[in-house]
Amino acid sequence: MLELKGIGKSFPGVKALDDITLTFKPGEVHALMGENGAGKSTLMKIITGVYKPDEGQVYLDGSEMHFKNYRDAVDHEISMVSQEIQVISEATVAENIVLDRLDRFGRYGVVNWKKVNETAAQYLGMVGLKLDPTQKIGGLTAAQKQLIQIAKALSCNAKYILLDEPTSSLTGYETKTLLEIVRKLKRDQVGVIFISHKIEEVLEVCDKVSVLRDGKFVGTRDCGNSERSDIVRMMIGRKEDMAHKGFLTVGEEKVLEAKDITVYGQFDHVNMDLRKGEILGLSGLVGSGRTEFVRLLIGIDKMDEGEVYVNGKRAQIHSLQDALDKYRIGYVTENRKEEGLILDNTVGFNLTIGIWKRLASKIHRIQTKEEQRLVGDMIRKMEVKTPDEKTKVSSLSGGNQQKISIGKWLAAQCDILIIDEPTVGVDIGAKEYIHNLIWDLADKEHKSIILISSDMPELISLSRRILVFNDQKIVGEINNLNERELSYAEVSEKIGEYLA
């Protein structure tokens, strides 16, 4: 067994964990839940030697462990998939998968690359990725990188695998594959610690669920005897508010049009339009072209043919800065940690980075008082939980980081906002807030929003129209969502038919 007894951990000004005692068994899938900042990831880092506890002990099969680092935990057959994407962009897919054990694939300092690539291919297949093991990982999507991290953990053949938000960037299809992998690990007597904000997943695949709140242990329940409402109350101390408004006034005016967008070998004359005040959902599997398509529209990547129109006029967009400065288009990336935020800088810096030109005085210096006012207003509007605007973003929870990632574009007063996976890795409370924020941006401020999401209930709740992507094509369109003429089940079934 893997046992935690009286674990405590403090950081400056914060008691992250307070007297946590838990037991994890082989052949058991044990969920660990709680809002962002509850202490889940900190506890996992203590188990794997990344952090050392201030109080308490970790026992493995009855012996007290003092892991010096993560490699030490791996050597004791404990592996972890972190919520944060941790890859070496310039290394190959195969190198990232066997990175912790590369020395085992050769003799006398010579690596057997054929064996490395064959091993990587085996585990790529297990997670449903059809990738060349020799290609560099840097150009892949966040979801693909996350699946590669899972393949890396599986390749360790560990007795205990810790999965921290493993499905946060995955669509329903990839999630189904992963959950089947978890079931197989259970049959093979591997102990799985499963951290997730998705209660339905937990109830489907886990045997037990333990809940933390504000660094303290709330309780453990058998999943077979628990309902969603029970777990929500344990997590947030109140009933969940899942109500969504049904009608959204959408204008006839087309604020964004894509005509015959083409990238040779990928997109072939793809067309799309977005109307004023509309929330347009983009659905599809990982690699279907959803994210890649919008990146073409806003100049991050280059198209070979095609035209983009903003408010009826042809747009010249060569970069994300062009999109913002000339056309008031913002882009909340799916990968906030690598692309959306500068983690080592402050809350204030990240919130105002897109509007420095506006804040600059005639002598090209930032107007400090105006900046502080805007930062303070945005922190209050977004309900960011931070000690102050000078706090480093890296120290905040995932939900608060996501609020800042969205807030910087709101500070820039964008009229068109593209939001890619808005609630990846955030807790129920933050998710509820972000959903209401997106709705209010369209309903009250008449912003036009493109919403890319792998969370089907989220996509259906918020979108008034959904385009379905498959193999770099728009293969279907679902209307009538504004008046709720179609149920969740009917919309999900239609999307599934388009993807079949």
Secondary structure as UniProt FT lines:
FT   STRAND          2..11
FT   TURN            12..13
FT   STRAND          14..24
FT   TURN            26..27
FT   STRAND          29..33
FT   TURN            36..37
FT   HELIX           40..47
FT   TURN            48..49
FT   STRAND          55..60
FT   TURN            61..62
FT   STRAND          63..65
FT   HELIX           70..75
FT   TURN            76..77
FT   STRAND          78..81
FT   TURN            89..90
FT   HELIX           93..97
FT   HELIX           99..105
FT   STRAND          106..107
FT   TURN            108..109
FT   STRAND          110..111
FT   HELIX           113..126
FT   TURN            127..128
FT   TURN            133..134
FT   TURN            138..139
FT   HELIX           142..155
FT   TURN            156..157
FT   STRAND          160..164
FT   TURN            166..169
FT   HELIX           172..187
FT   TURN            188..189
FT   STRAND          191..195
FT   HELIX           199..205
FT   STRAND          208..213
FT   TURN            214..215
FT   STRAND          216..222
FT   HELIX           223..225
FT   HELIX           228..236
FT   STRAND          254..262
FT   TURN            264..265
FT   STRAND          270..275
FT   TURN            276..277
FT   STRAND          279..283
FT   TURN            286..287
FT   HELIX           290..297
FT   TURN            298..299
FT   STRAND          305..310
FT   TURN            311..312
FT   STRAND          313..314
FT   HELIX           320..327
FT   STRAND          329..332
FT   HELIX           336..340
FT   TURN            343..344
FT   HELIX           347..352
FT   HELIX           353..355
FT   HELIX           356..359
FT   TURN            362..363
FT   HELIX           368..382
FT   TURN            389..390
FT   HELIX           393..395
FT   HELIX           398..411
FT   TURN            412..413
FT   STRAND          416..420
FT   TURN            422..425
FT   HELIX           428..443
FT   TURN            444..445
FT   STRAND          448..452
FT   HELIX           456..462
FT   STRAND          465..470
FT   TURN            471..472
FT   STRAND          473..478
FT   TURN            481..484
FT   HELIX           488..499
//
